[in-house]
């Protein structure tokens, strides 16, 4: 789905939360046969954050949400909707968004989760933008939150080096400050679903002693296959921006890509002829936090003053599903 209609919707504020505990590459090298020398050059990751045992995804999400609301000066009762993009919910149901709604006291907000793996935040933002543009809602909290460490197999060196925990929230409203959503593109190819998958725990393969014994409740990834598809698909999304919007890539102030692998991001930008410095990167400190990755980076870019009102920013994601998404915003 592509939408090149300009929407008068803007990000009023952002908030983020990273758990305190740091898991470094050196820590991982004591758990599996790996090393910083292998991990960093291949991924760009040096460390990632891990949630405390008593924290679940809704706790991280609520902390990020509180910050976004406080920065916008909006009371929780003023929210019309809470959308949580996550593939690591607290429970199968209720939705993590409902738990966040209760934690905030946002009693007037609808609340539901959206699962599009690493593309989830951009998917949710696009749905929220449509609801705001039609006048169905005035204030929507879009949250990306993950506790991937609970689904990570720390005996599998091919995957456990990649993932971390975290959350971030963006409060979206009908524009009052000149912000716009200029273009969004969302896509999927379910035939590649087995490339990134938690095989058991759902209706296809319910939890059993066997599934636990065989470690089938952890993420299984075919990393090299995903890598190749991700670079090509992200490049396609990037190259489509000028033809769909008339915006020259040189005029985009910042690209905020899903932080999957620094090599994927650099390869995409290089092949598009873009300055590598345009990409906001925090993968070295945060790792891959799936649906939380883009909003965490966005929140950091805003906090650091690297993104100002009026700047063009391009959000880009690729992940499990397979799914992909891009959104060109005037911040
Ligand atoms: N430490 C040391 N050696 C490792 C290792 C680790 N953590 N992980 C894999 N290796 C070894 C492999 O066993 C393999 O050895 P072999 O050739 O003797 O079999 C060798 O390193 C190369 O492995 P490969 O998987 O081909 O590495 P890669 O260069 O493709 O990098 C990823 C692996 C996972 C970093 C990379 O493919 C990637 O980032 N893919 C996308 C990740 C993804 O799916 N993210 C989620 C969706 S966004």
Boltz pocket constraint, residues with backbone or C-beta under 6 A from the ligand:
constraints:
  - pocket:
      binder: B
      contacts: [[A, 33], [A, 34], [A, 35], [A, 38], [A, 39], [A, 42], [A, 43], [A, 118], [A, 157], [A, 158], [A, 159], [A, 161], [A, 162], [A, 195], [A, 196], [A, 221], [A, 222], [A, 223], [A, 224], [A, 225], [A, 226], [A, 227], [A, 260], [A, 261], [A, 288], [A, 318], [A, 319], [A, 320]]
      max_distance: 6.0
